[in-house]
Amino acid sequence: MYPTTPDGRYFVVKDRLWRCSNPALDEDERQRRVNELMAGRRAVKVAKAAEDSAQLKAARAQVDAAKVALGERGPVWWDDGAPDFNRRKVGNTPYAQWYASQDAP
């Protein structure tokens, strides 16, 4: 399991922050969006195997749309005005001290 920031906004993989899904989504909506995301990822795999650039573009758009709907990309899901540190190195963010205090990932 990857460490999650104390505010629940990010998890850390290889010293990089990744935005968590919006916890305000109800379980049915979250699962529907996760299903869309996984279908999009499968479509990316198929398009790459087929070397079909148009299909790949559409599949990647499907993945992006699902991630935006989950709150992992696009506008942030929190409303306190805090900036977004998605995809940033954790050591270059306000979470650096917290992360340094964690057990080795």
URSUL-V659515 format. One line per field, one symbol per residue. phi: phi as a letter, one per 20 degrees, with the letter a starting at -180 (. if undefined). psi: psi as a letter, one per 30 degrees, with the letter a starting at -180 (. if undefined). Layout:
phi=???
psi=???
This chain:
phi=.efdggemeccdclmcecfffffeffgfffffffgffffffffffffffeldffffffffffffffffffnecmgfeecenffedgmefgfdcfegfgffeffgf
psi=kkkklffgfllkkhgkkkklljffkleeeeeeeeeeeeeeeeeeeeeeefhjeeeeeeeeeeeeeeeeefgflaklflgggklkgkglkefglfgeeeeffllk.
